[in-house]
Amino acid sequence: MTQKHTSAQPVVHARDVTMTYGDIDVLHGVDLGIHRGEVFALLGPNGAGKTTTVEILEGFRRRSAGEVSVLGTDPERSDDAWRGRIGLVLQSWRDHSRWRVAELLTHFATYYPDPRDPAELLALVGLTDHADRQVQRLSGGQRRRLDVALGIVGRPELLFLDEPTTGFDPEARHEFHVLVERLARDEGVTVLLTTHDLAEAERLADRIAMLVGGRIRACGTPAELARRAAAHAEVRWTADDGTPRRERTEDPSRLVWELHRHADGPIPGLEVRRPTLEDTYLHMVHREADGTAEDADEETQAA
Ligand SMILES: Nc1ncnc2c1ncn2[C@@H]1O[C@H](COP(=O)(O)OP(=O)(O)OP(=O)(O)O)[C@@H](O)[C@H]1O
């Protein structure tokens, strides 16, 4: 986690954003506020609407309704100068496979008014030894490092990282985390990261928003979310007819006392667990899949 450089004007502001593909509603009123120098993780299961949200913020997709401002501009009315202020690390670059690594980076640098030095950047992402290698001969993880280098060559104020560490080995993942922390802490770069990896979000993000079924179901610092998760204990026991039972409650001792009051003896399979952040995330995802999620979720807090 990095130290925050917050300012009054958010770098990303989204209010009540909806998106409909044909007759399918994908986003149901998403609110986001991301501040300068913040590392913000958007977490959610497959199909939750993360890419749709991010593409709207990047100006690649027109929203159906709602307000959006990114670096003070509506992305639907953006220009090249605005585009030069954002950096993208997309899921993969399919072309440029025959280019050599340093050549490609040097070429991309010419698009920007004040680019980073390509050689320094190669060192920063650990690709100096592969500078003369063709892009198509890089491993998956090396390719991803190049994607990151291409995303930051123009010194972006806002960096979008779409599942950036997919295919990284643990050491590369660690180095990447250090790099993102350095960009945010030392250079004030704002980072919007999408990931499926809760541990990565907890490690890197100042705040995490959980997007499930096109709605932000929870948003806060990792510590706040963990506290909220732990506030609801789960009591498990085996009922008289042998069926396993579980109940989430803020007052587990009262529930256990009630169970004892109605029982003839010890309660079989009795267990009280404080859920982790991962338990809470899975709970929200399953509730959405079961169709039991409510509009006003008690775990939601405005982003
Ligand atoms: N161009 C499109 N036309 C129609 N439906 C789409 C389109 N793009 C996405 N969808 C649908 O919108 C929903 C959200 O997709 P989106 O790609 O935003 O989710 P995601 O959270 O990024 O998922 P993943 O983690 O799998 O990348 C999905 O049900 C998807 O099928």
The ligand as a MOL file (V3000), in Angstrom:
LIG
                    3D

  0  0  0     0  0            999 V3000
M  V30 BEGIN CTAB
M  V30 COUNTS 31 33 0 0 0
M  V30 BEGIN ATOM
M  V30 1 N -19.4430 -5.9450 -26.6860 0
M  V30 2 C -20.2850 -6.6180 -25.9070 0
M  V30 3 N -21.5210 -6.9530 -26.3380 0
M  V30 4 C -22.3890 -7.6110 -25.5570 0
M  V30 5 N -22.1320 -8.0020 -24.2830 0
M  V30 6 C -20.9160 -7.6980 -23.7950 0
M  V30 7 C -19.9350 -6.9960 -24.5700 0
M  V30 8 N -18.8290 -6.8400 -23.8010 0
M  V30 9 C -19.1080 -7.4170 -22.6050 0
M  V30 10 N -20.3540 -7.9330 -22.6040 0
M  V30 11 C -21.0210 -8.6040 -21.4640 0
M  V30 12 O -21.0280 -7.6970 -20.3860 0
M  V30 13 C -20.7860 -8.3790 -19.1530 0
M  V30 14 C -19.5970 -7.7280 -18.4420 0
M  V30 15 O -18.4400 -7.9640 -19.2190 0
M  V30 16 P -17.0250 -7.3880 -18.7970 0
M  V30 17 O -16.0500 -7.8260 -19.8560 0
M  V30 18 O -17.1350 -5.9400 -18.5390 0
M  V30 19 O -16.7600 -8.1580 -17.4270 0
M  V30 20 P -15.3910 -8.3490 -16.6060 0
M  V30 21 O -15.7480 -8.0870 -15.1780 0
M  V30 22 O -14.3100 -7.5350 -17.1940 0
M  V30 23 O -15.0970 -9.8830 -16.8140 0
M  V30 24 P -13.6810 -10.7090 -16.8600 0
M  V30 25 O -13.1950 -10.7670 -15.4620 0
M  V30 26 O -14.1240 -12.0370 -17.3640 0
M  V30 27 O -12.7450 -9.9950 -17.7980 0
M  V30 28 C -20.5710 -9.8390 -19.5130 0
M  V30 29 O -21.7890 -10.5230 -19.2900 0
M  V30 30 C -20.2350 -9.8080 -20.9830 0
M  V30 31 O -20.6900 -10.9830 -21.6110 0
M  V30 END ATOM
M  V30 BEGIN BOND
M  V30 1 1 1 2
M  V30 2 1 2 3
M  V30 3 2 2 7
M  V30 4 2 3 4
M  V30 5 1 4 5
M  V30 6 2 5 6
M  V30 7 1 6 7
M  V30 8 1 6 10
M  V30 9 1 7 8
M  V30 10 2 8 9
M  V30 11 1 9 10
M  V30 12 1 10 11
M  V30 13 1 11 12
M  V30 14 1 11 30
M  V30 15 1 12 13
M  V30 16 1 13 14
M  V30 17 1 13 28
M  V30 18 1 14 15
M  V30 19 1 15 16
M  V30 20 2 16 17
M  V30 21 1 16 18
M  V30 22 1 16 19
M  V30 23 1 19 20
M  V30 24 2 20 21
M  V30 25 1 20 22
M  V30 26 1 20 23
M  V30 27 1 23 24
M  V30 28 2 24 25
M  V30 29 1 24 26
M  V30 30 1 24 27
M  V30 31 1 28 29
M  V30 32 1 28 30
M  V30 33 1 30 31
M  V30 END BOND
M  V30 END CTAB
M  END
